[in-house]
Amino acid sequence: MRFDQRHLLGIEPLRPDEITTLLDLSDKYVTLNRQRDKRSTTLSGLTQINMFFENSTRTQASFELAGKRMGADVMNMSMQASSIKKGETLIDTAMTLNAMHPDLLVVRHPHSGAVDLLAQKVNCAVINAGDGRHEHPTQALLDALTIRRAKGRLHRLSIAICGDIAHSRVARSNIMLLGKMENRIRLVGPATLMPAGIADFGCEVFEDMTEGLRDVDVVMMLRLQKERMDGGFIPSEREYYHRYGLDTEKLASARPDAIVMHPGPMNRGVEIDGTLADDINRSVIQEQVEMGVAVRMAVMDLLARNLRARPKEVMA
């Protein structure tokens, strides 16, 4: 199993074989998580600190659960009440944490590049749990695992990513990962929600939802990132749902066996019809949540192996 990364800061540095290694190991953790006894000693003796500067339900809960199932000592830091709120810089916080000798640091931050900065200042392995509009690598990995398990492969598929592409770190990470694995990617949404330089992404771009979904194997819906929007990007939520919300009529353009995905949290009746989101024959949204725990276990497992293999003087 070849995985040479010291941190997981994004999908961009990963080779295709490293992605495959991660997904293969994740499959094993899916099996473990479905057993009555879900415990492992893989991270026994290691300390995991979760630092979430943005609110999170799925990501933080799954990282915590993953660490505890693998035997790590897990600490969740309440960043809303942290010293950063009192004026401490991110670098000072990093130095303070470093003095506590953690082994795994899981960070979500509202500013792009903040997690990379932290990784330069600490001796432990750092995992990016989402930074600004930059990346959300474990979300892309769990999406990839979900697709591979549903479709039996992760290459040469036609995949539509729909909605707020411009503000989505999930879209950015998925575009990179799915591109590395030789898939055909379509971006579907209004021009106001497409990022600048979209032509450089190597994707097909569609403003018409029905045309964009024609004969695709996977439909990945995205949440409107209202907290990252300055000004009016859509006329109204009602109009947005009419044109870009996924319902059975629009989904009919996709292949009959196309799967429906959403990273959550969902805005039912805005980007997706609630009945379709709950359709067990088409939707794999709950499977995505399950795969999230397994992928995060695999990520921490591989980073811990590399951490233990490093010379002690480097870690001092």
C-alpha positions as CSV (number, residue, x, y, z in Angstrom):
1,M,0.0,0.0,0.0
2,R,1.8,3.1,-1.3
3,F,0.9,6.4,0.4
4,D,3.7,8.9,0.8
5,Q,1.9,11.9,2.2
6,R,2.8,13.4,5.6
7,H,-0.4,15.5,5.7
8,L,-3.7,15.5,3.8
9,L,-4.1,19.1,2.9
10,G,-5.9,18.6,-0.4
11,I,-6.5,16.3,-3.4
12,E,-4.1,18.1,-5.6
13,P,-0.9,16.5,-4.3
14,L,-2.3,12.9,-4.4
15,R,-1.3,10.5,-7.1
16,P,-4.0,8.2,-8.6
17,D,-2.4,5.2,-6.9
18,E,-2.5,6.9,-3.6
19,I,-6.2,7.6,-4.1
20,T,-6.7,3.9,-4.9
21,T,-4.8,2.9,-1.8
22,L,-6.9,5.1,0.4
23,L,-10.2,3.8,-1.1
24,D,-9.1,0.2,-0.8
25,L,-8.3,0.6,2.8
26,S,-11.5,2.5,3.3
27,D,-13.4,-0.6,2.0
28,K,-11.9,-2.6,4.9
29,Y,-13.0,-0.1,7.4
30,V,-16.6,-0.2,5.9
31,T,-16.6,-3.9,6.8
32,L,-15.3,-3.2,10.3
33,N,-17.9,-0.5,10.9
34,R,-20.7,-2.9,10.0
35,Q,-19.6,-5.4,12.7
36,R,-21.0,-5.4,16.2
37,D,-17.5,-4.8,17.6
38,K,-16.2,-1.8,15.7
39,R,-13.1,-1.3,17.8
40,S,-9.5,-1.2,16.4
41,T,-6.2,-0.5,18.1
42,T,-4.6,1.2,15.0
43,L,-4.3,4.6,16.7
44,S,-3.7,3.3,20.2
45,G,-1.4,5.6,22.1
46,L,-1.9,8.5,19.7
47,T,-3.6,11.8,20.3
48,Q,-6.1,13.4,17.9
49,I,-7.2,17.0,18.2
50,N,-10.2,18.3,16.2
51,M,-10.1,22.1,15.7
52,F,-13.3,23.3,13.9
53,F,-13.3,27.1,13.4
54,E,-16.6,26.6,11.4
55,N,-19.7,24.8,12.5
56,S,-19.9,21.2,11.4
57,T,-22.1,18.2,12.0
58,R,-21.2,15.4,9.7
59,T,-17.5,16.0,9.3
60,Q,-16.6,16.7,13.0
61,A,-18.8,13.8,14.2
62,S,-17.3,11.3,11.7
63,F,-13.7,12.3,12.5
64,E,-14.4,12.0,16.2
65,L,-16.1,8.6,15.8
66,A,-13.3,7.4,13.5
67,G,-10.6,8.3,16.0
68,K,-12.4,6.7,18.9
69,R,-13.1,3.5,17.0
70,M,-9.4,3.3,16.2
71,G,-8.3,3.7,19.8
72,A,-7.0,7.3,19.7
73,D,-7.3,9.8,22.5
74,V,-9.6,12.3,20.9
75,M,-10.0,15.9,22.0
76,N,-12.5,18.4,20.4
77,M,-11.5,22.0,20.9
78,S,-14.2,24.6,21.1
79,M,-12.9,27.2,18.8
80,Q,-15.8,29.6,19.5
81,A,-14.5,29.9,23.0
82,S,-10.8,29.7,22.1
83,S,-8.0,32.2,22.7
84,I,-8.2,33.1,19.0
85,K,-11.4,34.9,20.0
86,K,-9.3,36.8,22.5
87,G,-6.8,38.0,19.9
88,E,-4.3,35.1,19.7
89,T,-3.0,34.5,16.2
90,L,-3.4,31.2,14.3
91,I,0.4,30.7,14.5
92,D,0.5,31.2,18.2
93,T,-2.3,28.7,18.6
94,A,-0.4,26.2,16.4
95,M,2.7,26.6,18.6
96,T,0.7,26.1,21.7
97,L,-0.8,22.9,20.3
98,N,2.6,21.7,19.1
99,A,3.9,21.9,22.7
100,M,1.2,19.4,23.7
101,H,2.6,16.8,21.3
102,P,-0.5,15.8,19.4
103,D,-0.1,13.2,16.6
104,L,-3.1,14.0,14.4
105,L,-4.6,17.5,14.0
106,V,-7.9,17.8,12.1
107,V,-8.7,21.4,11.1
108,R,-11.6,23.2,9.5
109,H,-11.1,26.9,8.9
110,P,-13.1,29.6,7.0
111,H,-10.0,31.0,5.3
112,S,-8.3,29.2,2.3
113,G,-4.7,28.3,3.1
114,A,-5.1,28.4,6.9
115,V,-4.7,24.7,7.3
116,D,-1.6,24.6,5.2
117,L,-0.1,27.4,7.4
118,L,-0.8,25.3,10.5
119,A,0.8,22.3,8.9
120,Q,4.0,24.2,8.4
121,K,4.2,25.0,12.2
122,V,3.5,21.7,13.8
123,N,5.3,18.3,14.0
124,C,2.1,16.2,13.8
125,A,0.1,15.0,10.8
126,V,-2.5,17.6,9.7
127,I,-5.8,16.8,8.0
128,N,-7.8,19.5,6.1
129,A,-11.4,19.2,7.1
130,G,-12.3,22.1,4.8
131,D,-10.6,25.5,4.3
132,G,-12.6,28.4,2.8
133,R,-13.3,27.9,-0.9
134,H,-10.1,25.9,-1.3
135,E,-10.5,22.2,-0.6
136,H,-12.4,19.5,1.3
137,P,-10.3,16.4,0.5
138,T,-12.0,13.8,2.7
139,Q,-15.4,14.7,1.3
140,A,-14.1,14.1,-2.2
141,L,-12.6,10.8,-1.1
142,L,-15.8,9.6,0.5
143,D,-17.8,10.7,-2.6
144,A,-15.3,8.7,-4.7
145,L,-15.7,5.6,-2.5
146,T,-19.5,5.9,-2.7
147,I,-19.4,6.1,-6.5
148,R,-17.0,3.2,-6.8
149,R,-19.1,0.9,-4.6
150,A,-22.3,1.9,-6.4
151,K,-20.9,1.7,-9.9
152,G,-18.2,-0.9,-9.5
153,R,-15.5,1.4,-10.8
154,L,-14.1,5.0,-10.6
155,H,-13.0,5.7,-14.1
156,R,-14.6,6.6,-17.4
157,L,-17.9,7.7,-15.8
158,S,-19.9,10.7,-16.8
159,I,-20.4,12.8,-13.7
160,A,-22.5,16.0,-13.3
161,I,-21.7,18.4,-10.4
162,C,-24.6,20.8,-10.1
163,G,-25.3,24.1,-8.4
164,D,-23.0,26.5,-6.6
165,I,-19.7,25.6,-8.1
166,A,-18.1,29.0,-7.4
167,H,-18.2,28.9,-3.6
168,S,-17.8,25.1,-3.1
169,R,-14.6,23.5,-1.8
170,V,-16.4,20.2,-2.3
171,A,-16.7,20.8,-6.0
172,R,-13.1,21.9,-6.3
173,S,-11.8,18.7,-4.6
174,N,-14.2,16.5,-6.5
175,I,-13.2,18.0,-9.9
176,M,-9.5,17.3,-9.1
177,L,-10.1,13.8,-7.8
178,L,-12.5,12.6,-10.5
179,G,-10.3,14.2,-13.2
180,K,-7.2,12.3,-11.9
181,M,-9.3,9.1,-12.2
182,E,-10.1,9.7,-15.9
183,N,-13.8,10.6,-15.6
184,R,-15.8,13.0,-17.8
185,I,-17.0,15.9,-15.6
186,R,-19.8,18.3,-16.3
187,L,-20.5,21.4,-14.3
188,V,-24.1,22.5,-14.3
189,G,-25.5,25.8,-12.9
190,P,-26.1,29.5,-13.6
191,A,-23.2,31.6,-14.9
192,T,-23.3,33.6,-11.7
193,L,-22.4,30.5,-9.7
194,M,-19.5,29.4,-11.9
195,P,-15.9,30.3,-10.8
196,A,-13.7,32.6,-12.7
197,G,-11.4,30.8,-15.2
198,I,-13.9,27.9,-15.6
199,A,-12.4,27.1,-19.0
200,D,-9.2,26.0,-17.3
201,F,-11.0,23.3,-15.2
202,G,-11.1,20.8,-18.1
203,C,-14.9,20.3,-17.6
204,E,-17.9,20.7,-19.8
205,V,-20.1,23.6,-18.6
206,F,-23.9,23.8,-18.9
207,E,-26.4,26.4,-17.9
208,D,-29.4,24.1,-18.8
209,M,-30.0,21.4,-16.2
210,T,-31.7,19.0,-18.5
211,E,-29.0,19.2,-21.1
212,G,-26.3,19.0,-18.5
213,L,-27.7,15.8,-17.0
214,R,-28.2,14.0,-20.3
215,D,-26.9,10.4,-20.1
216,V,-24.7,11.0,-17.0
217,D,-23.9,8.1,-14.5
218,V,-23.7,10.3,-11.4
219,V,-25.6,13.5,-10.3
220,M,-23.9,15.4,-7.5
221,M,-25.9,18.2,-6.1
222,L,-24.3,21.1,-4.1
223,R,-25.7,23.3,-1.4
224,L,-26.1,27.1,-2.0
225,Q,-23.2,28.5,0.0
226,K,-25.1,31.6,1.2
227,E,-22.6,32.3,3.9
228,R,-19.9,32.8,1.3
229,M,-22.0,35.0,-1.1
230,D,-21.7,38.8,-1.2
231,G,-24.7,40.1,-3.1
232,G,-27.4,38.5,-5.2
233,F,-26.2,35.5,-7.2
234,I,-29.7,34.1,-7.8
235,P,-33.1,35.8,-8.4
236,S,-34.8,33.8,-5.6
237,E,-34.7,30.3,-4.1
238,R,-38.0,29.5,-5.8
239,E,-36.7,30.5,-9.2
240,Y,-33.4,28.6,-8.5
241,Y,-35.3,25.4,-7.6
242,H,-37.4,25.8,-10.8
243,R,-34.3,25.9,-13.0
244,Y,-31.7,24.0,-11.1
245,G,-33.3,22.0,-8.3
246,L,-33.1,18.3,-8.9
247,D,-36.4,16.6,-9.3
248,T,-37.6,13.4,-11.1
249,E,-38.4,15.3,-14.3
250,K,-34.8,16.7,-14.6
251,L,-33.3,13.4,-13.5
252,A,-35.0,11.6,-16.3
253,S,-32.3,13.0,-18.7
254,A,-29.7,11.0,-16.8
255,R,-29.0,7.3,-17.3
256,P,-31.7,5.1,-15.8
257,D,-29.3,3.7,-13.2
258,A,-27.7,7.1,-12.4
259,I,-27.1,7.7,-8.7
260,V,-27.9,11.0,-6.8
261,M,-25.5,12.5,-4.3
262,H,-25.4,15.4,-2.0
263,P,-22.6,16.3,0.5
264,G,-25.1,17.8,3.0
265,P,-26.5,19.7,4.7
266,M,-29.4,19.6,2.2
267,N,-31.8,22.4,1.5
268,R,-34.9,20.4,0.5
269,G,-37.0,22.2,-2.1
270,V,-34.0,24.5,-3.0
271,E,-31.4,22.3,-4.6
272,I,-33.1,18.9,-4.4
273,D,-36.6,17.5,-4.1
274,G,-37.1,15.9,-0.7
275,T,-38.8,12.8,-2.1
276,L,-35.9,12.2,-4.5
277,A,-33.3,12.7,-1.8
278,D,-35.0,9.8,0.2
279,D,-35.5,7.5,-2.8
280,I,-33.4,4.4,-1.9
281,N,-33.4,3.3,-5.5
282,R,-31.6,6.5,-6.7
283,S,-30.2,8.4,-3.8
284,V,-26.9,7.3,-2.1
285,I,-26.8,10.3,0.3
286,Q,-27.0,8.2,3.4
287,E,-24.3,5.9,2.0
288,Q,-22.1,9.0,1.7
289,V,-22.4,9.6,5.4
290,E,-21.5,6.0,6.2
291,M,-18.5,6.1,3.8
292,G,-17.3,9.3,5.5
293,V,-16.4,7.5,8.7
294,A,-14.5,4.7,6.9
295,V,-12.6,7.1,4.7
296,R,-11.5,9.2,7.7
297,M,-10.4,6.1,9.5
298,A,-8.3,5.1,6.4
299,V,-6.8,8.6,6.1
300,M,-5.7,8.6,9.8
301,D,-4.4,5.1,9.6
302,L,-2.1,5.8,6.6
303,L,-0.9,9.1,8.1
304,A,-0.2,7.4,11.4
305,R,1.9,4.8,9.7
306,N,4.0,7.5,8.0
307,L,4.2,9.4,11.3
308,R,5.5,6.3,13.1
309,A,8.0,5.6,10.3
310,R,9.6,9.1,10.6
311,P,12.9,9.4,12.6
312,K,12.4,10.5,16.2
313,E,14.6,13.5,15.8
314,V,12.3,14.9,13.2
315,M,9.3,14.6,15.5
316,A,11.1,16.1,18.5
